[in-house]
């Protein structure tokens, strides 16, 4: 399979609106990560634009887990926006720190609950595909491909990452890096070439973010 098949051919069946929305969602997503690296509160308004766009795109792609996580991102972005404003002296930038043992425990609980919830949703996905008509519908996981299973995992990883980011914890970047790396092949497989490139950029930016937040924390605690 060549680059044309991976990044061009899938878009032959897309509408101009779908292509425009994916490009816009990618742009604002990258912009949001840039502001996050800078510990700038604009991470949230730019992020909200991107996540709202992807709620629609992921729903029509059948990636229900990531669709749900973007709904969660939108809600958590509002929550994080409020928290960052409360802990910002200039209403723009915030200070960061490492997660506590209690926050790690909460992260584990959030991860497990997310896996269970998304698996339940995929179990009943045939009902959704059949317009909620239960006749002749076979429930189960037999209809899932490897990308759907990865979607369940990455959804839970990103959920924890978003929560830790709202709490201004350095470890949030570790979860973003892991989820981004898995998302690259998943979105190529689903025909979203632009989005797969976005996650490649996200991986690089998240690595920079982790290094930068660690450096800032050390400087502020010398």
Beta strands, then each sheet from edge to edge (+ up, - down):
end
